[in-house]
């Protein structure tokens, strides 16, 4: 899932004690670039070290403040920052890097995009440098480095915020059937007929959006086969989608669908309209697997659903007999900063100094927490006491614990894979959920695009 596609997929802002969905890159600024800061010296992408980033609050202001602090402290080696809307950024960065004219500092999402840069020799290997920055490296959630690593080497430094996928539930629905939240996949299957008998859909799902359905497979692959199942796919191993654990996960998914585990007509419901969230907080569905970013929308639109203590949440439960670690999570493990291999040594040195001193410094961590987010660092926990709203404080602690304790924080598949493979994936997920293809047909289609 591309974390910048909609405002509901990344950021949560606390405003006046209430949580609301905040505008994102695609929602703010102008279509053209906006420049700030200043620069000295010469280089392939302009004079001095350069940095391209995204518009949209609250992240835009936080990034601008980072650059200002750096430039104020380093007047002779300033960074020139240029900001773009989301779509313009994606187009511009690919073209520029491909032509060897990219910025010194490359902001991105890690995963498949980063892998493409690595294979083209466009970004620096930061493994040894990061090893020499133990305070920085050890401050970051270890699980965030997975999406920054290609062939065992680190090519990006994690930053900004974490947004795991969460199993939300309506406590009122469980009271109606006299049951507890599921502690295993078996529990989930047992709960389905009980909710259906009461006229409550077991799960809400915005299936028309496709990436919402993908979240189910991400967890089932992990819980049944462990993190190595998708890692083999990411690494391009032939026929990796046909791993027995993968086929079992696909089969279990269809069992839930056939058992009427989802709201009727889910394939025509969109996530972008927040219709899937509304089904949960209005009592029409008992549970919903969705991103942490939906908390704000449910609090803002769900009347007393959150403030009244009716919302419950948990990590996805284990699958009986599965190999996966139940602490694992999926979603957006952070955002990532790489350094152009085409930059001059002076520009690279400036970029490294900025990453080390200003991207995860105390002022930045404080700003992210105040905006209602959990930054990708252990020190965020110390900031949570500043959140005065009880529901928000408990929620942010849960997000922190989920990210900090995850043995593996898997990046959303459509961001981890190449654009070609990701589109094939989403297309086949839609067919799988509509029961128009079998698990084996799904695997065969996906095996055909491994490495493409």
C-alpha positions, 0 to 999 in steps of 0.5 A: 500500500502506497502510504501517500495515496490518501490522507487516511493511509498515513497521518493522524493529527491531534487537534484540540484533544481530538484526533482527525485525519490530516492532509497529506502530500497529495492534498497540500501545496501547489502542483509545482515545486517550492524551494526553501533554504540555501546552498553553496558549492557545486554538484550534479543536482544544483549547487550544494547538497539538495533535498526533495520532499513532499508538501502536506501537513503536518509532515511538511512543517516538521521537515522544514524545521529540520532543514532550518535547524541544520542550516542555522547550525551549518551556515557554510554547508546549507541544504537546499530543500525543494518540495513537491506534491505527491504525484509530481514528486514521484514523477520528478524523482524517477526521471532525475535519478535515472538521469543522474541528476537527482537530489543529494538526499533522496526521500522515499518509501524503501522497499521496491523503489529503493531496490530499483535504485540500488540495482541501478547503482544510484544510491550509497551503501550506508552499512559501514557509515551507519555502523559508525553511528551507534547512537543513531542506529540503536535509537531506531526500531530494529524492524524498520531496517527491513525495508531499508535493506537490499541483499544484506546491505543498508541503503537508507536510514529509517525516519519519520513515523510508523503506521501498523495495520491493526485489528479493530473491533467494536466491544458492543458487538462482542457483548451482544454475542457474549464472546471475547476478541479472537486470540487465534485464527480458529477463534476468528472462524468460530466467531463468524457464524455467531455474528452472522446469526445476530445480523452483524457482519463479522468484518467490514472491508472496503474491497473495491480498493483492493489494497485493503484486502491485501492486508489480510494476506500479508498477515496470513502469509506471516502468521502461517509461514513466517516472515521468510515467505514474503522475503523469498518473493521480494528476493526474487526466488523462482516460484516463491508464491507457491510456497506451501505456506503461501498456498495454505494462507490463500486457501484459509483466506477463501475459507473466510470469504466463503463462510460469509466473514465479510460484509455483504457487497464488500467488493463494491465498498471503497476505503477512500470514502471511509465507508468501511470505517463507518460500518464498524462504528455504526455497529453494522460490522464487528471487526475491521482489519485496517491501518492505524491511520483510521483511528483519527477518522473514527474518532472524528466521525464516529460520535462516541465510538472512541470517546465512549470506550467502544473501540477495541484494537489488537495485533493480528492473532496467530494461526494455529500451528503457524510458524510466524512470530505473533509479534510481527506486524505489517504496514508502513515501518517508516519513511526512508532517506538515501544518499545519491551515489552521484553527489560529490563527497562534500555533498554526501558528507553534508547529507550524512551530517543532516541525517545523523543530527536532524532527522530523528533529533529530540525536536523532531521526535517531540513534533511527531508525537504532538502531531499524533504520530509515533516516530520510528524511535524508541525515545518516542515512548518518553514523549507519550506522557504529554498526551492528555486525552486518555483514549489518544494516550492509550492508542499511541502507546499501543501503536508504539508497543506494536512497532517497537516489539515487532520482530519483523515489521513487513512493508506493505506488499504493493510498496515492497514490490515493483510497480509491475508486480504490485499491479498484478498483485492487486488485480489477483487479490481482487479475483481471489476475494471474488472467488473467481480464481483458486489459490494455485491460479493466484500463485501461478499469476504472481510467480510469472511477475517475480523479479519484474 
